[in-house]
Amino acid sequence: MRLLMQQRPDASDDAPRFVQLFLQPDLLGGYTLVRESGHIGGRSTVRREQFLDQSSAFAALEKIRDQQVKRGFQVMFTQGASAPR
């Protein structure tokens, strides 16, 4: 599953920010939540979190998504069989 979020550009010269979330199964039966964030066209930061099951990883993804929506980000792209609500 993949989710891409972006802030609207403002009047300043700064590039808009983005957050990209990936939810991937690992080889040991768990799940990895990868969060990449930064300015579009600039450097980004990547963070990884490990989860034992899909439900807890999906809950963490939804929590991060909701936090970013409150900060002014909009969902631009969603990919995956079970898109978040």
N, C-alpha and C positions, 0 to 999 in steps of 0.2 A: 504494500500500500504506500502511496505517495501523496503528500499534500503540500501545495505551494501557496504561501501567503505573501502579500505585499502591502506596504503603506502607500497611500496616495502621495504623489510629489507635492511639495509645498512651494512657496514663493522663493525660498532660498536656493542657492546653487548646489546644495547637497543632493546626491543621488538618493532615490528612495531606498528604504531598507526592505529586506526580504527575510522570510523564515521558511525553511523547507524541512518537512518531517517525513522520515522513512520508517516503516515498520517492516522488519525482515525476520524470517525464521533463521535460527542458527543451526549448526550441525548437531547440537546436543539436545534438541527438542525445545529449547527456549526461544525467546524473541529478543531482538535488538531494536531499540528505538534510537534512530540517528536524527539529530537536530543540527541543521546548518543555518547560520544566520550571518547577516552582514549587509553591506551596501551593494546595490546592483552595480556590477562592473569593477568592484573593489575586492579587497580581501574579505574572507569569511572565516567564521569560527565553526568547528565541528565538535559536537559532544555526542557521546554514546552512552546509553543506559541498557543494562541487561535485565530481562524479566524471565521468570520461570514459566509463565503461561501467557497465552494470547489475550485473555480477558484483562489481566493487570496491565499489559503493555498497551492495549487499546484504550483503557481508562486513562493512562498517563498521556497518551496522544491527545485524547479529547480534552483533558485538563489544560495541556499546553496550548492547544488550539483556542480554547475559550479565553485563556489569559491574553493571548495575542490579539484576539478580536476586541477585547476591552481596551487594549492599547492602540487601537485604530488600524489594525491590519485587516485586510479583506482576503477571503479565499479566492485564489485565481485559477487553481487547477487541482483536480482530485483524480487519482488513478488507483484502481484496485477493485476487486470484486465486492468488498464490503465497505463502501464509503462511509465515513463518520456522519452521524446525524447532526 
